[in-house]
Amino acid sequence: RSSFRQFVANGARFKLTVPKENCIISFACAGVRCPKCARRDTGADEEPFGNEALAVTRSLCLQREVDIEVESIDKMGTFLGR
């Protein structure tokens, strides 16, 4: 399914616009554990390389068309896949 990346939360979590379905979804890469990046709202500490992972993912993916394959949905309603 083709979608458009709107927001990158960390190196493996995104908000995607799915034009065919006319909706925005939360999407996470299944099986990927990404280090936590620093958060401005809580002041939580980052894990090593968390901010770097976020920067790389933003530079490669933000505002670009991508193809996703949904494998499942977690208990919070986030779509999981690749």
For each residue, the residues with C-beta under 8 A, 3 or more apart:
1: 18 20 67 68 69 70
2: 18 19 20 65 66 67
3: 16 17 18 19 25 27 65 66 67 68
4: 16 17 19 63 64 65 66
5: 8 14 15 16 17 61 62 63 64 66
6: 14 15 16 17 24 63
7: 14 15 62
8: 5 13 14 54 57 58 61 62
9: 13 14 15
10: 13 34 36 37 50 53 54 57
11: 32 34 35 37 50 53 54 56 57
12: 28 29 32 33 34 53 57
13: 8 9 10 26 27 28 29 34 78
14: 5 6 7 8 9 26 27 28 61
15: 5 6 7 9 24 25 26 27
16: 3 4 5 6 24 25 26 27 66 68
17: 3 4 5 6 23 24
18: 1 2 3 21 22 23 24 25
19: 2 3 4 22
20: 1 2
21: 18
22: 18 19
23: 17 18
24: 6 15 16 17 18
25: 3 15 16 18 79
26: 13 14 15 16 76 77 78 79
27: 3 13 14 15 16 68 70 78 79 80 81
28: 12 13 14 32 74 78 79 80
29: 12 13 32 80 81 82
30: 71 72 80 81 82
31:
32: 11 12 28 29
33: 12
34: 10 11 12 13 50 53
35: 11 46 47 48 49 50 53
36: 10 39 44 45 46 47 50
37: 10 11 46 47 50 51 53 54
38: 44 45 46 50 51
39: 36 42 43 44
40: 43
41:
42: 39
43: 39 40
44: 36 38 39
45: 36 38
46: 35 36 37 38 50 51
47: 35 36 37 50
48: 35
49: 35 52 53
50: 10 11 34 35 36 37 38 46 47 53 54
51: 37 38 46 54 55
52: 49 55 56
53: 10 11 12 34 35 37 49 50 56 57
54: 8 10 11 37 50 51 57 58
55: 51 52 58 59
56: 11 52 53 59 60
57: 8 10 11 12 53 54 60 61 62
58: 8 54 55 61 62
59: 55 56 62
60: 56 57 64
61: 5 8 14 57 58 64 66
62: 5 7 8 57 58 59
63: 4 5 6
64: 4 5 60 61
65: 2 3 4
66: 2 3 4 5 16 61
67: 1 2 3
68: 1 3 16 27 79 81 82
69: 1 81 82
70: 1 27 73 79 80 81
71: 30 80 81 82
72: 30 79 80 81
73: 70 77 78 79 80
74: 28 77 78 80
75:
76: 26
77: 26 73 74
78: 13 26 27 28 73 74
79: 25 26 27 28 68 70 72 73
80: 27 28 29 30 70 71 72 73 74
81: 27 29 30 68 69 70 71 72
82: 29 30 68 69 71
